[in-house]
Amino acid sequence: MVITGLPADNARERARLELAAKFGCDEFLETGKQDVEAEIKRRFPDGVDRVIVSSPPESIADALKIIKFGGIITFYGLHFGGRSTINIDINDLVFRKISLIPTFAEPAINFPVANRLLREGLIDAGLLASHTFGFDDVRETMEAIIEGTQPIIKAVMLPHG
């Protein structure tokens, strides 16, 4: 499994990279530091079977460059600043039999699977929810997430801190 993401230039991104390795990621490609498309094509000349796009919609165009014949691109990256529309060559999708599958947390059809994975200990939620904080610490925690100054994977706000 190969994952692409922001450069690991701060505590938060380094923590996310380390967690990806713990969850079985074989390799990490840093956008902006590496030519991700060229690296993927070098490792997988025919393209990859699956791509998950969690970044803004324009990233789907990049996914189409590396997906193989019959591949599936799942996406849930949104953009609320006017860049939610992209151009896609429908003929390319049809002739290469590529599936684009949008996803969202509602309806919660995947919650039973997620609960089972957690219950059976196959996923350690403690690794994902790396920090907890109370209402009084919202500003400090959000700034740390945005600036990457702390190794926060996911922060969970608790009612009483």
Z-matrix of the N, CA and C atoms (Angstrom, degrees):
N
C 1 1.437
C 2 1.524 1 108.43
N 3 1.313 2 115.44 1 134.72
C 4 1.461 3 122.11 2 177.85
C 5 1.520 4 107.66 3 -118.69
N 6 1.307 5 116.44 4 136.20
C 7 1.455 6 121.19 5 177.57
C 8 1.518 7 108.56 6 -121.32
N 9 1.320 8 116.06 7 143.89
C 10 1.459 9 120.31 8 174.67
C 11 1.512 10 107.71 9 -114.88
N 12 1.302 11 115.66 10 151.54
C 13 1.458 12 119.10 11 179.99
C 14 1.505 13 111.61 12 -173.65
N 15 1.304 14 113.55 13 -175.02
C 16 1.456 15 120.38 14 179.15
C 17 1.521 16 110.15 15 -63.18
N 18 1.323 17 117.58 16 153.37
C 19 1.470 18 120.10 17 177.31
C 20 1.525 19 111.37 18 -58.22
N 21 1.306 20 116.14 19 141.46
C 22 1.467 21 121.99 20 -179.45
C 23 1.522 22 109.54 21 -80.93
N 24 1.335 23 115.72 22 62.55
C 25 1.458 24 121.89 23 -176.06
C 26 1.517 25 113.68 24 -96.86
N 27 1.335 26 117.44 25 -1.23
C 28 1.463 27 118.61 26 179.41
C 29 1.529 28 109.14 27 -141.84
N 30 1.317 29 115.86 28 173.63
C 31 1.468 30 121.63 29 -174.90
C 32 1.525 31 112.01 30 -59.95
N 33 1.316 32 117.36 31 -40.51
C 34 1.464 33 120.53 32 -178.41
C 35 1.523 34 111.53 33 -65.88
N 36 1.326 35 117.43 34 -48.26
C 37 1.465 36 119.89 35 -178.73
C 38 1.529 37 111.51 36 -67.20
N 39 1.336 38 117.77 37 -35.52
C 40 1.472 39 119.54 38 176.40
C 41 1.528 40 110.50 39 -64.58
N 42 1.335 41 117.21 40 -40.43
C 43 1.471 42 120.77 41 178.66
C 44 1.524 43 110.70 42 -63.57
N 45 1.329 44 117.00 43 -40.60
C 46 1.465 45 120.65 44 179.07
C 47 1.532 46 110.99 45 -65.13
N 48 1.315 47 116.70 46 -39.50
C 49 1.460 48 121.74 47 178.12
C 50 1.533 49 110.48 48 -64.10
N 51 1.324 50 116.68 49 -44.50
C 52 1.470 51 120.61 50 178.35
C 53 1.525 52 111.02 51 -62.57
N 54 1.321 53 117.09 52 -39.86
C 55 1.464 54 120.33 53 178.67
C 56 1.526 55 110.85 54 -66.43
N 57 1.318 56 117.29 55 -40.49
C 58 1.470 57 120.51 56 177.42
C 59 1.527 58 109.98 57 -56.76
N 60 1.329 59 116.79 58 -42.38
C 61 1.470 60 120.63 59 178.28
C 62 1.527 61 110.97 60 -63.51
N 63 1.328 62 117.48 61 -41.35
C 64 1.473 63 121.11 62 178.28
C 65 1.520 64 111.53 63 -62.33
N 66 1.334 65 116.64 64 -32.93
C 67 1.462 66 121.05 65 -179.89
C 68 1.523 67 112.83 66 -87.43
N 69 1.331 68 118.33 67 7.26
C 70 1.457 69 120.65 68 172.46
C 71 1.513 70 117.01 69 105.60
N 72 1.315 71 117.55 70 6.59
C 73 1.457 72 119.64 71 178.17
C 74 1.532 73 109.13 72 -70.03
N 75 1.315 74 116.13 73 128.57
C 76 1.463 75 120.96 74 -177.71
C 77 1.524 76 112.73 75 -83.20
N 78 1.332 77 115.39 76 -31.96
C 79 1.456 78 118.93 77 -173.89
C 80 1.515 79 110.43 78 -151.69
N 81 1.323 80 115.86 79 148.88
C 82 1.453 81 122.48 80 -179.69
C 83 1.520 82 109.06 81 -125.79
N 84 1.323 83 116.84 82 126.17
C 85 1.460 84 121.88 83 177.60
C 86 1.522 85 108.40 84 -109.54
N 87 1.321 86 116.45 85 128.48
C 88 1.453 87 121.67 86 -176.53
C 89 1.529 88 110.87 87 -94.46
N 90 1.338 89 115.60 88 117.51
C 91 1.458 90 119.73 89 178.09
C 92 1.523 91 109.16 90 -64.37
N 93 1.304 92 115.29 91 140.92
C 94 1.458 93 119.94 92 -179.08
C 95 1.518 94 113.79 93 88.24
N 96 1.321 95 116.70 94 -24.22
C 97 1.470 96 121.02 95 178.08
C 98 1.519 97 111.50 96 -105.29
N 99 1.326 98 115.90 97 -25.68
C 100 1.452 99 121.71 98 -178.75
C 101 1.526 100 108.64 99 -129.63
N 102 1.307 101 116.48 100 153.55
C 103 1.460 102 121.38 101 173.40
C 104 1.529 103 105.85 102 -83.09
N 105 1.321 104 115.32 103 92.96
C 106 1.465 105 121.12 104 -172.85
C 107 1.525 106 111.51 105 -58.84
N 108 1.322 107 117.28 106 -46.29
C 109 1.460 108 120.41 107 -179.55
C 110 1.528 109 111.21 108 -58.67
N 111 1.323 110 117.40 109 -46.90
C 112 1.467 111 121.11 110 -179.63
C 113 1.521 112 111.33 111 -64.07
N 114 1.331 113 117.11 112 -40.42
C 115 1.469 114 120.71 113 -179.97
C 116 1.525 115 111.50 114 -65.57
N 117 1.328 116 116.58 115 -42.94
C 118 1.472 117 120.15 116 178.45
C 119 1.521 118 109.88 117 -63.44
N 120 1.326 119 117.06 118 -45.04
C 121 1.469 120 120.75 119 -178.98
C 122 1.527 121 111.57 120 -66.35
N 123 1.324 122 116.98 121 -31.73
C 124 1.462 123 120.06 122 177.33
C 125 1.529 124 110.42 123 -67.87
N 126 1.321 125 116.53 124 -41.97
C 127 1.467 126 121.17 125 -178.39
C 128 1.534 127 112.28 126 -78.23
N 129 1.334 128 115.44 127 -34.44
C 130 1.461 129 121.62 128 -176.04
C 131 1.533 130 108.57 129 -130.87
N 132 1.316 131 117.77 130 79.66
C 133 1.479 132 121.13 131 -173.89
C 134 1.525 133 114.81 132 -56.24
N 135 1.321 134 117.80 133 -30.84
C 136 1.466 135 120.78 134 179.70
C 137 1.525 136 112.36 135 -87.75
N 138 1.320 137 117.24 136 -3.01
C 139 1.457 138 121.90 137 -176.59
C 140 1.515 139 110.65 138 98.86
N 141 1.313 140 115.58 139 179.01
C 142 1.463 141 121.28 140 -178.11
C 143 1.531 142 109.92 141 -108.60
N 144 1.320 143 115.16 142 155.71
C 145 1.467 144 121.56 143 -177.81
C 146 1.523 145 113.08 144 -72.92
N 147 1.332 146 115.86 145 -40.58
C 148 1.459 147 121.15 146 -173.38
C 149 1.518 148 110.29 147 -135.70
N 150 1.324 149 115.40 148 143.87
C 151 1.463 150 121.87 149 172.77
C 152 1.522 151 107.15 150 -135.22
N 153 1.323 152 115.97 151 132.38
C 154 1.460 153 121.70 152 173.07
C 155 1.522 154 106.58 153 -109.96
N 156 1.317 155 116.49 154 121.75
C 157 1.459 156 121.67 155 -179.29
C 158 1.526 157 108.49 156 -106.04
N 159 1.325 158 115.78 157 112.01
C 160 1.465 159 120.38 158 178.60
C 161 1.522 160 111.33 159 -110.63
N 162 1.304 161 116.19 160 5.21
C 163 1.456 162 122.12 161 179.38
C 164 1.527 163 109.11 162 -100.50
N 165 1.330 164 118.69 163 176.75
C 166 1.473 165 120.33 164 -177.45
C 167 1.532 166 113.36 165 -53.62
N 168 1.329 167 116.23 166 157.29
C 169 1.470 168 122.38 167 -173.65
C 170 1.523 169 116.16 168 -51.38
N 171 1.336 170 119.00 169 -32.91
C 172 1.467 171 118.63 170 -178.20
C 173 1.527 172 112.12 171 -61.77
N 174 1.327 173 117.40 172 -16.90
C 175 1.465 174 120.92 173 177.59
C 176 1.524 175 112.45 174 -69.23
N 177 1.313 176 117.71 175 -18.35
C 178 1.464 177 120.37 176 178.36
C 179 1.530 178 109.85 177 -61.53
N 180 1.322 179 117.60 178 -34.58
C 181 1.472 180 120.58 179 177.70
C 182 1.529 181 110.36 180 -60.10
N 183 1.323 182 117.31 181 -38.96
C 184 1.467 183 120.86 182 177.16
C 185 1.527 184 110.66 183 -67.32
N 186 1.326 185 116.58 184 -39.54
C 187 1.464 186 120.32 185 178.76
C 188 1.523 187 111.00 186 -61.66
N 189 1.326 188 116.89 187 -37.84
C 190 1.464 189 120.78 188 179.60
C 191 1.527 190 112.26 189 -65.00
N 192 1.319 191 117.48 190 -24.03
C 193 1.464 192 121.32 191 179.69
C 194 1.528 193 112.34 192 -76.41
N 195 1.327 194 117.68 193 -20.48
C 196 1.468 195 119.93 194 -174.75
C 197 1.534 196 113.75 195 -116.56
N 198 1.333 197 117.02 196 -5.41
C 199 1.471 198 119.60 197 -179.00
C 200 1.529 199 110.07 198 -79.32
N 201 1.310 200 116.27 199 142.63
C 202 1.468 201 120.18 200 -179.81
C 203 1.519 202 110.98 201 -88.55
N 204 1.307 203 115.91 202 171.20
C 205 1.465 204 123.66 203 175.69
C 206 1.525 205 108.10 204 -52.82
N 207 1.327 206 116.56 205 128.19
C 208 1.460 207 120.73 206 178.32
C 209 1.518 208 114.22 207 79.93
N 210 1.321 209 117.04 208 7.43
C 211 1.462 210 120.85 209 -177.08
C 212 1.522 211 113.44 210 -74.81
N 213 1.330 212 113.79 211 166.57
C 214 1.464 213 121.37 212 -178.59
C 215 1.520 214 109.21 213 -123.16
N 216 1.317 215 115.29 214 128.85
C 217 1.461 216 121.79 215 174.82
C 218 1.523 217 107.17 216 -113.47
N 219 1.319 218 115.72 217 116.89
C 220 1.453 219 121.98 218 175.67
C 221 1.518 220 107.25 219 -103.02
N 222 1.321 221 117.19 220 136.33
C 223 1.457 222 118.26 221 -178.73
C 224 1.521 223 111.77 222 -139.22
N 225 1.322 224 113.79 223 143.89
C 226 1.458 225 120.52 224 174.17
C 227 1.518 226 111.68 225 -141.29
N 228 1.315 227 116.25 226 11.89
C 229 1.457 228 120.18 227 176.17
C 230 1.518 229 110.39 228 -74.68
N 231 1.304 230 115.72 229 131.98
C 232 1.458 231 121.79 230 -178.41
C 233 1.521 232 110.24 231 -116.40
N 234 1.317 233 115.79 232 166.18
C 235 1.464 234 120.48 233 171.69
C 236 1.518 235 107.29 234 -146.86
N 237 1.317 236 116.50 235 126.42
C 238 1.457 237 120.77 236 -177.23
C 239 1.524 238 112.40 237 -106.93
N 240 1.328 239 117.14 238 7.13
C 241 1.451 240 120.38 239 -177.59
C 242 1.511 241 114.09 240 -104.58
N 243 1.313 242 117.73 241 27.33
C 244 1.457 243 120.09 242 176.54
C 245 1.515 244 114.75 243 93.96
N 246 1.332 245 118.35 244 3.03
C 247 1.463 246 120.39 245 -179.48
C 248 1.535 247 110.60 246 -115.78
N 249 1.322 248 115.71 247 44.94
C 250 1.462 249 119.39 248 -179.11
C 251 1.520 250 112.99 249 -95.99
N 252 1.326 251 118.05 250 -1.17
C 253 1.462 252 122.78 251 -178.24
C 254 1.523 253 110.02 252 -108.26
N 255 1.334 254 115.74 253 135.86
C 256 1.468 255 120.58 254 177.96
C 257 1.520 256 109.19 255 -132.35
N 258 1.336 257 117.39 256 160.61
C 259 1.458 258 123.24 257 174.06
C 260 1.519 259 108.99 258 -99.13
N 261 1.320 260 115.46 259 132.20
C 262 1.464 261 120.90 260 179.64
C 263 1.522 262 108.54 261 -131.60
N 264 1.317 263 116.43 262 135.28
C 265 1.460 264 121.89 263 175.81
C 266 1.532 265 107.81 264 -80.29
N 267 1.306 266 115.88 265 101.34
C 268 1.463 267 121.48 266 -177.79
C 269 1.526 268 111.06 267 -60.72
N 270 1.343 269 117.62 268 -36.44
C 271 1.465 270 119.67 269 177.87
C 272 1.527 271 110.88 270 -58.38
N 273 1.324 272 116.75 271 -39.79
C 274 1.466 273 120.77 272 178.03
C 275 1.527 274 110.28 273 -60.14
N 276 1.335 275 116.94 274 -45.17
C 277 1.466 276 120.57 275 179.06
C 278 1.526 277 110.84 276 -61.41
N 279 1.323 278 116.33 277 -45.76
C 280 1.468 279 120.71 278 -177.06
C 281 1.521 280 111.56 279 -66.34
N 282 1.335 281 116.71 280 -51.09
C 283 1.462 282 119.50 281 -175.64
C 284 1.524 283 113.25 282 -69.48
N 285 1.330 284 117.59 283 -30.16
C 286 1.469 285 119.92 284 177.86
C 287 1.530 286 111.96 285 -95.49
N 288 1.341 287 116.69 286 1.92
C 289 1.467 288 122.97 287 177.60
C 290 1.533 289 112.14 288 54.35
N 291 1.313 290 114.50 289 45.58
C 292 1.467 291 120.91 290 -179.76
C 293 1.522 292 108.67 291 -90.79
N 294 1.319 293 115.43 292 134.88
C 295 1.467 294 120.67 293 177.42
C 296 1.522 295 109.42 294 -104.14
N 297 1.325 296 115.50 295 130.64
C 298 1.467 297 122.29 296 172.30
C 299 1.518 298 106.92 297 -106.28
N 300 1.323 299 116.85 298 120.91
C 301 1.453 300 120.57 299 -176.06
C 302 1.529 301 109.66 300 -124.98
N 303 1.333 302 116.68 301 108.71
C 304 1.462 303 118.64 302 175.55
C 305 1.526 304 109.53 303 -76.81
N 306 1.303 305 116.37 304 153.61
C 307 1.454 306 119.71 305 178.69
C 308 1.513 307 109.44 306 -144.33
N 309 1.299 308 115.55 307 156.39
C 310 1.448 309 122.54 308 179.05
C 311 1.519 310 106.65 309 -157.08
N 312 1.296 311 117.76 310 161.41
C 313 1.468 312 121.69 311 -174.42
C 314 1.528 313 113.32 312 -71.75
N 315 1.311 314 118.52 313 -10.14
C 316 1.457 315 120.74 314 -178.93
C 317 1.523 316 109.46 315 -120.90
N 318 1.297 317 122.10 316 135.99
C 319 1.454 318 122.52 317 -5.21
C 320 1.521 319 110.20 318 -69.79
N 321 1.262 320 115.34 319 157.05
C 322 1.458 321 122.07 320 -171.40
C 323 1.533 322 112.61 321 -78.96
N 324 1.325 323 116.99 322 53.56
C 325 1.466 324 120.66 323 -175.97
C 326 1.529 325 112.44 324 -68.87
N 327 1.327 326 117.48 325 -22.16
C 328 1.466 327 119.52 326 -179.53
C 329 1.524 328 113.59 327 -92.28
N 330 1.328 329 117.71 328 -5.81
C 331 1.454 330 119.86 329 -179.30
C 332 1.531 331 112.71 330 -59.30
N 333 1.344 332 119.76 331 -42.25
C 334 1.467 333 118.48 332 178.24
C 335 1.531 334 112.56 333 -59.31
N 336 1.311 335 117.81 334 -39.19
C 337 1.467 336 120.87 335 177.98
C 338 1.514 337 109.91 336 -65.85
N 339 1.330 338 116.75 337 -45.12
C 340 1.465 339 120.88 338 179.27
C 341 1.529 340 110.50 339 -61.15
N 342 1.321 341 116.80 340 -44.27
C 343 1.466 342 120.14 341 178.70
C 344 1.522 343 111.66 342 -61.42
N 345 1.324 344 116.45 343 -41.24
C 346 1.470 345 119.56 344 178.92
C 347 1.523 346 111.08 345 -63.40
N 348 1.331 347 116.75 346 -44.20
C 349 1.466 348 120.56 347 179.21
C 350 1.523 349 111.20 348 -60.38
N 351 1.315 350 116.78 349 -39.22
C 352 1.468 351 121.08 350 178.02
C 353 1.524 352 110.96 351 -70.35
N 354 1.335 353 116.84 352 -47.18
C 355 1.467 354 121.72 353 -179.14
C 356 1.521 355 111.94 354 -58.90
N 357 1.333 356 115.87 355 -41.92
C 358 1.458 357 120.28 356 -177.42
C 359 1.521 358 112.97 357 -82.21
N 360 1.320 359 117.20 358 1.10
C 361 1.456 360 121.11 359 177.65
C 362 1.517 361 114.51 360 74.12
N 363 1.327 362 117.07 361 15.36
C 364 1.462 363 120.09 362 179.29
C 365 1.528 364 111.66 363 -76.45
N 366 1.325 365 116.46 364 -24.78
C 367 1.457 366 122.63 365 174.69
C 368 1.519 367 107.32 366 -124.63
N 369 1.313 368 117.05 367 128.56
C 370 1.468 369 122.22 368 178.30
C 371 1.525 370 108.39 369 -92.15
N 372 1.327 371 116.03 370 101.65
C 373 1.469 372 120.91 371 -178.47
C 374 1.516 373 111.52 372 -60.88
N 375 1.324 374 117.00 373 -27.78
C 376 1.460 375 120.46 374 179.28
C 377 1.520 376 112.34 375 -63.19
N 378 1.322 377 116.94 376 -28.29
C 379 1.458 378 119.41 377 176.98
C 380 1.526 379 111.20 378 -73.71
N 381 1.320 380 116.21 379 -34.99
C 382 1.466 381 120.37 380 -179.47
C 383 1.525 382 111.76 381 -76.90
N 384 1.319 383 116.58 382 -49.89
C 385 1.471 384 121.69 383 178.93
C 386 1.528 385 107.27 384 -87.01
N 387 1.303 386 115.16 385 81.72
C 388 1.464 387 120.73 386 -171.32
C 389 1.523 388 114.10 387 -80.04
N 390 1.314 389 118.23 388 -18.93
C 391 1.463 390 121.38 389 -176.58
C 392 1.528 391 110.89 390 -140.53
N 393 1.312 392 115.45 391 145.49
C 394 1.459 393 121.20 392 171.05
C 395 1.524 394 107.62 393 -122.39
N 396 1.319 395 115.09 394 153.71
C 397 1.455 396 119.48 395 -179.94
C 398 1.522 397 109.46 396 -155.37
N 399 1.321 398 115.27 397 160.09
C 400 1.455 399 121.16 398 178.17
C 401 1.519 400 110.45 399 -101.66
N 402 1.324 401 115.05 400 175.18
C 403 1.458 402 120.34 401 -177.54
C 404 1.529 403 111.71 402 -57.99
N 405 1.326 404 117.24 403 -36.90
C 406 1.466 405 120.86 404 -178.90
C 407 1.523 406 112.86 405 -64.16
N 408 1.323 407 116.89 406 -19.72
C 409 1.469 408 121.13 407 -176.50
C 410 1.527 409 113.44 408 -105.25
N 411 1.332 410 117.58 409 11.98
C 412 1.465 411 120.64 410 -176.09
C 413 1.524 412 111.74 411 -58.11
N 414 1.323 413 117.65 412 -51.24
C 415 1.467 414 120.85 413 -176.55
C 416 1.530 415 110.81 414 -59.96
N 417 1.301 416 117.27 415 -48.46
C 418 1.472 417 121.56 416 -178.72
C 419 1.526 418 111.17 417 -61.90
N 420 1.327 419 116.94 418 -43.24
C 421 1.469 420 120.86 419 -178.96
C 422 1.523 421 111.44 420 -67.24
N 423 1.325 422 117.22 421 -44.90
C 424 1.472 423 120.37 422 179.59
C 425 1.527 424 111.12 423 -63.79
N 426 1.323 425 117.51 424 -39.23
C 427 1.466 426 120.33 425 176.89
C 428 1.528 427 110.60 426 -62.98
N 429 1.334 428 116.81 427 -41.21
C 430 1.468 429 120.48 428 178.91
C 431 1.529 430 111.13 429 -64.04
N 432 1.330 431 117.08 430 -37.68
C 433 1.466 432 120.71 431 177.91
C 434 1.530 433 109.87 432 -66.12
N 435 1.319 434 116.52 433 -49.59
C 436 1.468 435 120.91 434 -177.44
C 437 1.526 436 111.44 435 -63.49
N 438 1.325 437 116.62 436 -43.37
C 439 1.466 438 121.30 437 -176.57
C 440 1.532 439 112.84 438 -83.96
N 441 1.337 440 116.66 439 -15.98
C 442 1.457 441 120.04 440 179.24
C 443 1.509 442 114.69 441 73.99
N 444 1.325 443 117.70 442 22.50
C 445 1.466 444 120.78 443 -174.84
C 446 1.522 445 113.92 444 -78.92
N 447 1.331 446 116.96 445 -16.18
C 448 1.460 447 121.00 446 178.63
C 449 1.526 448 109.23 447 -124.93
N 450 1.333 449 117.15 448 152.50
C 451 1.472 450 120.29 449 -178.36
C 452 1.532 451 112.53 450 -78.19
N 453 1.323 452 116.06 451 59.94
C 454 1.466 453 121.72 452 -176.82
C 455 1.536 454 109.29 453 -90.96
N 456 1.319 455 115.46 454 121.43
C 457 1.467 456 120.64 455 173.78
C 458 1.527 457 107.83 456 -85.60
N 459 1.313 458 115.92 457 -66.04
C 460 1.460 459 123.16 458 174.18
C 461 1.529 460 106.89 459 -134.58
N 462 1.326 461 116.50 460 133.42
C 463 1.457 462 121.45 461 178.53
C 464 1.532 463 107.86 462 -106.50
N 465 1.323 464 115.28 463 137.60
C 466 1.455 465 121.27 464 -178.52
C 467 1.523 466 108.17 465 -118.80
N 468 1.335 467 115.33 466 124.63
C 469 1.463 468 119.39 467 177.89
C 470 1.508 469 109.19 468 -84.90
N 471 1.321 470 115.98 469 127.02
C 472 1.466 471 122.49 470 177.54
C 473 1.518 472 108.91 471 -104.29
N 474 1.327 473 118.07 472 147.23
C 475 1.459 474 120.66 473 -175.04
C 476 1.536 475 113.79 474 -57.30
N 477 1.307 476 116.48 475 -36.31
C 478 1.474 477 119.36 476 -175.71
C 479 1.535 478 111.69 477 -119.71
N 480 1.312 479 115.81 478 30.05
C 481 1.464 480 119.74 479 176.33
C 482 1.433 481 114.60 480 81.86
